[in-house]
Amino acid sequence: MSEIVVLSGSPSEVSRSNAVLKYIGSTLEEKGFSVTHISVRDVPQDVLFNGEFNSLVIQKITSLIKEAKGVIVGTPVYKSSYSGVLKALVDLLPQDILEDKAVLPLMTGGSSSHLLAMEYTLKPLLASLKGMNLKGVYFVDSQIDKRNTANPIVHTNALERLTKQVEYFTKSISKKQVKILL
């Protein structure tokens, strides 16, 4: 069982969103968390296009997310919203898939003009799945060097914002674990 599922909504194999998500995952693993990465690219195109919610791959993703204590969802901004392929995947998951889970939303975009996409598109989507959204982090493309796998975030303030949000996220997971034990 993974404590944390990292879900990438980027249709591109090499993207800024994926670079940040991989960095977060490795950082969490160094802190002793069990992390599973899922990408929309892991789902066959015909499963998404045909809405095959009973497919084995969708069942496996559903199981991984349901068993996780927290989920990190990252996506690039396309046309002032999350990626369409992320929405196609989410539409195949159960309506309450994120119930009582801490969810850390992340978005990357070409400019700060799309900053509100997180508030008006991604967070409402995650809330509709019953997720408990944290503040989240929006990155401008210039703050990320996707070729630097050790730490792709080249902007100091952006890295500080991310570090703080990941800390809140892990505290949320730990608090939930304590409540379960009591």
N, C-alpha and C positions, 0 to 999 in steps of 0.2 A: 504494500500500500504506500502511495506517495502522500506525504504531508502536504505538498504543494504541487499544483499543476500550473504550468506556464503555457498559455495558449497564444499562439501567433496567428494573427489574421492577415498576414502579408502573403500575397500570392507569389512574391518574388523570393527566390532561394537566397539571394544575397541582398539584404535590405537593412536599413538603419533600425527599423523596428526589431528585426530578428537579432541584430547585433546587441541591442540593449537588453532584450529578453534573455539571450544566452549569458550575457554578463551578469545579470541579476541571478539567474539560475546557478551559475558557478559560485557566485558570492554566497548564496544561501547554502549550497552544498558544503562550502568551506566552514560554515557555521554549524554544520551537523544536520541540516535538514535534508530530507529525501525529496528530490525534485524530478518530475516527469515533464518533458517538453512535448507538446502536441502542436502540430502546424496544420493549417488548412491544406497544405500541400501533401499531408499524410492521407488525405481522404481522396479516393478515386473520383475523378471528375463526373463520371456517370452516376455515382452515388449522390453527389450534390445536385446535379442537374435533374435527376429523376426523383429526388426527394425520398430516397430509400432509407427511411428512419429505422427500419428493422435490419439493416445490413450489419454484418459482424463488426465492421470498423466503427460504426456509430454506436453500437452496443458497448464496445470496448472503451471508447471515449467517454460515454455516459457513465460507465462503471468507474473509470479513473477519476472523473470529476466528482461523482457522488461520494467516493471514499476519501477524497482530499479534505484537508482542514481549511485550505485557502487556495484561491485561484488568482493568477496574474494574467490579465488579458491585454495584449498589445496589438496595435494596428496602425498602419499608415492612414493618413487622411486622404480620401479621394472625394472630390466634389463636395467638400464640406461635411463629410461623414466618414464612418468606418468603412472598411472594404466590403464590397458586395459579397465576396466569397466567405467572409466571416459571418455575414448575415445568413447566407445559405446554410452554413454549418449549424449556426445557432437555431435556425428554424427546424432542424432535425432532432434537436435535443429536447428532453422533457421540460415543460413549462416552469417547473420548480427546481431545476438542476442546481441552482446556486443557493438554495434555501439555507439560511443561517451560516453562510460561508463569508469570510472576509474576502473581498475582491479588490485588487489593486488594478485600476485601469491606467493604461499608458497609450499615448498617441504620438506619432511623429508626423510633422508636416513641413512643407517648404517655407512657410513663413508664419509669423504670429497671427496673421489674418484668420487662421483656422483654429485659433485657441479655443473658441467656444464650442467647437465640434465635440469636445469631450463632454461638456455640460449638457448639450442639447441632443446628442445622438448616442454616444457610447454609454454614458452612465444610465440614461433611461432604459436602454436595451438590457443592461446587466441587472438593473432594478426590476425589470419585468420578469426576470428569471429568479427573483427573490434574493438576489445577492445584496450583501451589506457593503456598499461602495465606500472606499476610502477616498480621500481627496484626489489622488491620482497625479500623474505627471505628464505634461505636454512638452515635447522636444521640438525645436526647430532643427531642420536638417543640418545647419551649420554647426550645431552643438555636438554632432556625432561624426566620428570617423569610423565607418563600418569596416575598414581594413584592419583596425587595431582590435584584435580579439581579446587582448588582456584587459583593456578598459577603453571601450569605444567613445566614452563621453569626454570630450575635450574641453568643455565649458565648465569652469569651476562651480558657478552657481547652480547650474543644471545638475551636476553631480551631487552637490549638497542637498538639493531638493529631492533627488531620487533616494539618497541615503536616508533621509529623514522619513520618507514615505515607506521605504522598505522596513525601516525600524518599527514604524507604527503597525505595518502589516504583520510582522513577526510577533509583536506584542499582542495583537488581536488574536492570532492563532494560539498563542500561549495562554491567554486568558480563557479562551474557549476550552482548552484542554483542562485547565484547573476546574472550571465549572462542571465538566463532565466527571471528573474524579470525585467531586464533592457530592 
